[in-house]
Amino acid sequence: MRILHVLDHSLPAHSGYTFRTRAILKAQAARGWEVAGLSSCRQPDPTGAAEEMVDGLRFFRTAPCPPSPSPIREWREIEALARRLDQVIDQWQPDQLHAHSPVLTALAAMRIARRRKLPLVYEIRAFWEDAAVGNGTDREGSARYRATRMLETYAAKRADAVAVICEGLRADLVARGVDPGKIVVSPNGVDLSLFGDPPPADQALAESLGLAEAEVVGFVGSFYDYEGLDDLIAAMPALIAARPRAKLLLVGGGPMERALHAQATASPVADRIVFVGRVPHQEVERYYGLIDLLAYPRKAMRLTELVTPLKPLEAMAQRRLVAASDVGGHRELIEHNVTGTLFPPDDPPALAAALAALLADRGGWDRRRADARAFVERDRDWASNIARYAPVYGRLTGKTL
């Protein structure tokens, strides 16, 4: 069984998208399936190679596309990916195509799949129109938003099968008229082989950041508006009033970085908020080791209600305490007061109160950590989650898996 994954981008780029892709391909390879990926011309930092091995995985590449204004740029990207896919099919002879959002990959793969008589699974990790709103590049209800939504619905209706990462996306597609019988939920998961017992805190690093004696609330990830980090910074004065040793550690960067720095500088507790910027992937674990409590204060909006994030699962796999806003994507991952804490979104005082209560309940930390890790092992380990694809592939290819 040969499965070709058609991707926006892949390793060696680091993102939640590439880490999910890596986990899927590794787990499928461990089942004895032959897998490869084809990245689009959006691949960051292209080497110019037509094919690469990264972390033991085979990736075919599409040559970069020349700059163009939207929507000409997107249609050129679709054309380039379709041409390259045709070449890779001749070379590698896959049995199954598996395109991963955004919808551009599905539109490119759909055209070739029909002509080459290959089955196509379209996997939606987030609706492209909602991701654009969340990233601040579009607004809900605009002409571009409506056009993108139509394309997503078109692709989902015409793919042979659709995989989604959560129930929120599944329900939305059914409401759009997509046949529920062709939708499979393949939830976000983690490769537990990468997460053993967390290492001890790096005391030298803690001291260098002024965190040696602190109760550390932290966030590690990209600084997008929808992540709600402005609410987290706004909650810090009240949190420190309740927990005088509390400090906030922010690791990462992104579109909101400058605004968040300005907000923190103006805060009456500016000296308790520590930014370290982006750090190399191999160094991230050292910073996780300094954090007592991971906070995920996502704002309430379509994107966060429909889509489950990956970061809380990774934190739970590492036996970290997790607190998150009570939005749909988080509710699919976290059971309140069992595997984590949920607090009202867009409400800094409520956020501060929830964090203070959790920091005060040190006696319950070990139980929560164990319950969270057990949930990931039981329900969100890619080694077992990957079995959800098998009946879909088997039905579409006619092969016994």
N, C-alpha and C positions, 0 to 999 in steps of 0.2 A: 504494500500500500504506500503510494507516494503522494504526499500532500504538499502543495505549493502555497505558501502564505503570501498574499499580496499586501504590502505594507506601505504606509505613509513614510515611515523611517524606522530604523532599527539600530541595534548595537553596531558600532561602539558608542553611539550617542546614548546619553543617560537621561531617562525620563520615566514617568510611570508607565507610559505607553510601551517603551522598549523593555522594561522589566517584566510587564505582563507577557509580552511576546516571547521573551526569553524563557519564561516559566512554561508557557504552552509548548514551545518547540522542544525544550528539554524533556518535559514529561511525555510528550508523544514519542520522542526518540527512545525513551526508556521502555516504552511499550513494544518496541520493535518496529515502529513505523518509520519510513524514510521521510524526512522533512527538509524543507529548504524555504528561504524567504526571498522575496523580490521587493526591494525598496524603490520608492518613486524618486523623481528628480528633486524632491524636497529633502533628501537625505542630508543632514548637516555635515560640513567639512568633508566633502567627497574626495576620495583619493585618486579618482580616475580609473580605478580598476573595474573591470566588468564583472568580477566575481571575487569574493573574499571569504575567508574563514575567520570567524570571531567567536571566541569562547567555545570552540568546538562545533559551531553551527555554520552552515553554508548560506551565504547571502549573495544573490545576484543583484546587480546595481543597474539603475537607469541613469543615463548621462544627464547632467544638469541642464535645465531649460533656460533659455535666455530671458532676461527680465522683460515683463510685459505688464500693462495695466490690467486690473480686474475688470471684466471676467475673462478677457482674452488669455490671461495667464493660466487660469484654471483649466480652460479647454485645451490649451497646449500641453498642460501637464497630463491630462487624461489621454491625449493622443500619444504622447511620448511613452507613457506607461503601457498603453495597449500595444504599441509596436514592440516594446521590449518584452512584454509578456508573450507575445507570439513567438519571438525568438527563443525564449527560455523553454517554452513548451516543446519546441522542436528539439532542443538540446537535452532536456531533462525528462520529458515524457511523464508528467504527473498524472495520477488517477483522479485527483480532487483539487479544485481551486478553493481557497479560503481567503476571502478579502476582508480586511479589517478597516474600520472607519478611519478617516472621514469618507464621505460618500464618493469622492473622486476615485478612490481605488475600486469601489464597486462598479461605477460606471465604466471604467476602463476594462475591468475583468469581465463584466457582463457581455460586452460586445464580442470578446474573444471566446468566451465560454460557449456562447451560442454557436458560433461558426465552427469551433473545434469539437463540439458535442461533449463538453466536459461539465460535470455538475459544479455548481457554485454555492458556497455558503457565504453569506454576508454577515459579518460580526460587527455589531454596533456597540461601541463603548460609551459614546455620548452622541446626542444629535448635534450635527455640525452647527446648526443655527443657534442652539442654546449655548454651545461652547463659545461661539463668537460673542454673544451677549456677555457671558461670564468673563471673557478676556477683555472686554471693553472695546471691541472692534466693530460692534453692531448693536442695534437696539431691537427689542422685541416688537414685532409687528411691522418692521420696515419692509420695503419692497424686496430687498435682498434676503431678509429673514424668511419671508413667505416663499420666495423662489427656492431657497435652500431646503425649506421644509417639504416642498413639493418633490424635489429631487430625492430626498431621503425616503419619502413614502413610495415613490416610483421604484426605487431600487429594492426596497424591502418587499414590495408586492411581486417583483419579477425574479428575485433570487430564488433558487431552489429550496433553500432553507435559510433561516435567520437565527443567529445567536445574539443574545444580549447579556449584559453583565449583571442585571438586577431585575426584580419584579416591576419596578417603576417604569423602566423602558418597555418591558413586555406589555404592560397595561396600556401604555400610550400608543403602541403600534396596533394593538387590537382595536382601540378606539378609532384609529385611522382606517380601519377596514382590512388590515393584514390578517390573513388566515392564522388563527391561533395554533392550529395543528402543525404549522411549519416553523414555529418559534421555539427555541430551546434556551433556557437560562443557564449560562455558564458563568457563575459568579466570580468576582474578583477573589483571588486566592494568593497564597504565598508558597514558595519553595522552601519547605521546612528544613531541607538539608542545609540551607544557608543560615538558619537561626538556631543556634544552640543556647547554652546558658549565657546570659549577658556578661561581658567582662567587667571586672571591677572598675570603679571610677578612676580616671586619670587625675590624680591629685595635683600634679604639676600643672596640668591644663586648667583645672578648676581654679587654682591660685592665680594663674596668669590672667584669668578672666574676672577675678574678684568674686568667685562663686563658692569658695571653699567651705564656708559656714552657712550657706544659703539653702532655703527651700526653693528648688528651681522648677519653674513652670517653663515649658519650652515648646517651640514649633520648629520643625525641620521640613522644608519644602519650598515651593514656589510662591512668591508674593503676588498673587492675583487678588483683585478686589473681592471676589466671591468667597475667598478664604476667611474674611472677617477679621483680619489681624488688627485693623483699626479699633474694633470692639475690644480686642484683647488688651491693647495698649490703654484704651480708655478705662478698662476695668482695674488696672494696676493700682491706682491710689486707694480704692476701697479694699482691694485684696491686701495691700500692705498695712492698712489700718487694722485689719483683722489678723494678719500673719506678718509681723514686723520683719521676719527674716526672708520673706519671699522676694525673688528676683525673676525676671523674664529673660530667657535666652532665645534669640531668633537667629536661625541658621538658614541661609538661602538668599534668594534675590528674585527680582522680577519687576513687572511693570509698576507695582505700588511701592517700590523700595524707597524712592526719594520722598514720597508723601509720608510714608511711615517714619522715616528718619526725622522729618520735620515735626510730626506729631509727637514723637518721643522726646525730642529736644525741648518742646514746649510743655511737656508734662511736669507736674510738681514732683514726680518721682523719677525724673530722667536718669538719675544715677543708678536706678535699679533695673534699667532696661539695657540689655547687652546685645548688640548686633555683631555678628562675626562674618557676614557675607557668605558667598558661596565657598564651599570647601570641596576638595577632591573626593570622589565617591569612596575611595578606600579610607578616608579619614572620618567619614560621617559617623561611624560607630563610636568613635571617641567622644563625640559631642552628645550622642544619645546617652552615653554612660554618665553624663553629668546631670541629666534631667530626671527629676522625681516624678513629674506629671506632664504628659503630652496633652496639649490643648488644641482642639480643632473647631474653632468658632465660626464655621461656614454660615453665610447669610442665607435667609430663606428666599429662594427663587427657583424657577423651573429646573435649572441645571442641578442644583443641590438637592431638590426634592426627588428628582428622577434617577440620579447617578450615584452609585456607591464609590467612594474613594478607596485608594489602595493603602495610603499611609497609616490609617488606624489599624488595619490588619497587620501590617508589618510591625507596628509598635506592640500589638497584642502578642504576636509571635515571639517577640523579644522579652515578653513578660514585663512590659511597661504599663504603668497606670495610664488610662485614657479618659479624657473628658471631651465631650463633643456636643455641638448644638443639636437640638431636637428637630432635625430635618429628615425627610424621607430616606435619603441615601445613608445617613448615619443609623437610622432606626433599623435598617436591614442588617447592620453589623453589630450593634451594641444593645445589650439588654440592660436597662437602667438599674443601677445599684447591684448588678451581678457581674457583668464583664466590663462595665465602665459606668460613667456618669453622663447623663443627658441634661442639658440646660436650655432654656428658651433662647432662640436665635435673636440677633439684633437687639440684645438687652445687656449692656455692660454690667449694671448692678447685679442682675441675676447670674451672670457669668462669674463675677467676683465672689458671690456668695457660694456658688457651687464649688469653685476651686478651693475656697477657704475651708469648706466643710470636708472636702476630700483630703486636704493636707492635714486637717486636725484628726482624721480617722486613721492614724498610722497603724492601729491594731488590726484594721481590716485589709491592709494592703496585700498581704501574702495571699489571702483567699481570693481577692479580685484578680491578682496576677495569675494565679493557678486556673481560675475559671475562664479567664480570657484565653490563655494558652490552650486549654482543653477545647474550647469552642473552635479555635483555628485548626487544631489537630483533627477534630471530628468532622467539621463542615467546610473548611476552606484550605485544605492542603491540595496543591496541584497534583500530587501523585495520585489522588483519588478523584479529584474534580474532573480530570481529563477524560474519565470514562463517559462523561455526558456527551462528548462528541461522537463516540463510537457508533451508537445506533443511527445517528444522522448520516455519517459517512457510509455506513453499511447499506442503508436504505437507498442513498443516492448512487452509489457505485455498483451495488449488487454483490459486493465482496463480503465475506465473512471475516469479522474482526475479533 
